[in-house]
């Protein structure tokens, strides 16, 4: 009897232990649910994102070539004093610099010209007297030569006539040099007068082109000083109907940019509005900031509406590829790979073979893509790449099953996909998520349960 009782006790304890193990195993197993998303149909834009600044297409920096105090501003096209945003015509007076000193210099230079011209006239008149004296001395010398030294003409007189002729000839040469010197003095004084008048004209600052003043850098009463470089007074945009966006593009993406490439951009000043443009040129003078090399790309855009203002910050999208009415799958669905136990049994061998094939052929496929890109720079620039094989997963009961697809371009969130069994609206798995944790508190069946007492209340 005692042996039977011991055996019965052992059996009971074993059953209890087995029940506890089975219960704990079920408690430890968390049900798995999947996050899914639908396959959609729509347009896909593959682009390169960058940031730039809206700039006027042509800007003229108007400076001062003389020093002086700003006395007043000119009048713009609307009859108002020249200021920010003023519309001006070519030749419009922008500002007036105090010209009193330059006017005095011009008057002094003009007087010097008159004096030099008078000196020239005097030299010419003297030349006439010298020529007359030369004529008289030549006649006397010729008569003396006919008579010669004799009783009729003393030797001293003969020598005097010869010396007088030589002196008269030398004086004529001196007179001719004086005339040349006087003429040079006239030219020099006229050049000084021209310079003085030009400096006087520089006191009146005029607009060299028709445009809009986007910056006024001086005030009335301010003194400008012109030294090695002309001080900047006004910044004029020649035509604000055509603007440019200067975009800094990373060196990794610059090979995909080409002239004529379509571009879209937005500015914070007009949220929700998209502007269009195209690449004009890629500047070759790269800049380096913190070891990052960037190139400036000029994007041309039409601003006939006048809404774009200079120096707005633009968020630019360089359009590489634009697909219309294609099936789109989330990138997360293409990246997710289930565990072997989650795959429907009939597809597990397919998954193993696909993984082996992918591991073996990866270097060859990468080499093939590199060669393809090298042979087709146009495709690389436009964002067109070779299609790749991939798989999406759909729920099949408690498991998931694969759908073979080929992938195309991506915008970083969605990817264009093609497949025989793909349909719009099909739910594909993005990943798995664990069900909500069990309620807090003990769930051991062998311990008293809170809230599970007798129904009759307090006895």
Secondary structure, 3 states (H helix, E strand, C coil): CHHHHHHHHHHHHHHHHHHHHHHHHHHHCCCEEEEEEECEEEEEEEEEEEEEEEEECCEEEEEECCCEEEEEECECCCCCECCCCCEECCCCEEEEECCHHHHHHHHHHHHHHHHHHHHHHHHHHHHHHHHHHHHHHHHHHHHHHHHCCCCCCCHHHHHHHHHHHHHHHHHHHHHHHHHHHHHHHHHHHHHHHHHHHHHHHHCEEECCCCEEEEEECCCCCCEECCCCCCEEEEEEECCCCEEEEEEEEECCCHHHCCCCCEEEEEEHHHCCCCEEEEEEEECCCCEEECCEEEEEEEEEEECCCCCCCCCCEEEEEEEEEEEEEEEEEEHHHHHCCCCHHHECHHHHHHHHHHHHHHHHHHHHHHHHHHHHHHHCHHHHHHCCCCCEEEEEEEEECCEEEEEEEEEEEECCCEEEEECCCCCCCCEEEEEEEECCCCCCCCCCCCCCCCCCCCCCCCC
